[in-house]
């Protein structure tokens, strides 16, 4: 197994710590978490690009163009929804619902990019929808239902983000992650003012937010971007399943948040649909 495959495996491990990290926070609001996480992510990616490209970083940013900016806006929507969902629903529901992103991306890719899709995709879509319906329908709490619906919105943002990245695949699209951090911080900062929560949070919470931006999103995204240079898209999607599988495990081991029965059933159906999509794509 090559280095790039190891990077593709490691990236979802970093991504999977978001839920347990949010659970360890004392009182930071979803908007405060998003502000500090997105800000630190933007700084981290900027430093990474500066170190990687040196004096050519400016030209590379210019080459990525408006497509990277647009992709960043979509990514910020997905990131914001992820945190809001984690605050309002269970870790299992939040990450498993958002795991349907690649299937939606395949549908959007067919419409926008005229990409060919396997007939098996439609079976995958049905399985994903049934799985999500089981998970969302099992949340009788109004707050948890809100979190599930926000996670569903995050799936839409991520689906369009994935297509935007593929549209600009001729150039390095890592700047999209930086722009996502910038726009995410701007939106979250504005919401901190609108909701009168301000930026004051426990120091421990701020450190945890910075860890999310640098390690969970920053390093995870960079590793995945490097892996994407040689690992086939089907393999990347398969490796990415590590996140929705590991995140509920960390929450259960760390704070005793065990997934509910319907979350396990619905999540199993959704993951089955995603695996069907992955392996049917491999045979094309």
Number of C-alpha atoms within 10 A of each C-alpha: 5 9 10 18 20 14 20 27 23 20 26 25 20 22 23 27 22 26 24 21 18 23 17 14 19 12 14 21 21 21 25 24 29 30 30 25 30 35 25 25 32 25 17 21 25 18 13 18 20 14 11 11 12 11 10 11 17 12 11 17 19 11 14 19 16 13 17 28 22 17 28 27 22 26 28 31 22 27 23 25 27 27 24 22 31 25 21 20 23 24 28 26 30 33 26 30 31 26 28 27 23 21 23 23 22 23 21 19 21 14 11 13 14 10 11 12 16 14 11 15 21 15 15 26 21 14 21 27 18 17 27 26 15 19 27 24 14 16 20 9 11 11 13 21 20 17 26 31 17 25 30 25 19 29 26 20 25 27 25 24 25 20 22 26 20 16 17 16 11 9 15 17 25 22 24 29 27 29 25 27 32 23 23 30 26 17 18 24 21 15 17 20 12 10 9 9 15 15 17 11 16 13 12 14 21 20 14 20 28 20 20 26 28 22 21 23 28 27 21 22 22 21 21 23 19 17 23 17 11 12 17 12 15 16 16 18 18 16 20 22 19 19 23 24 20 19 24 26 21 20 25 16 11 13 11 11 17 17 18 15 11 18 25 18 16 27 28 17 22 29 23 16 25 26 17 18 26 22 14 17 16 12 7 8
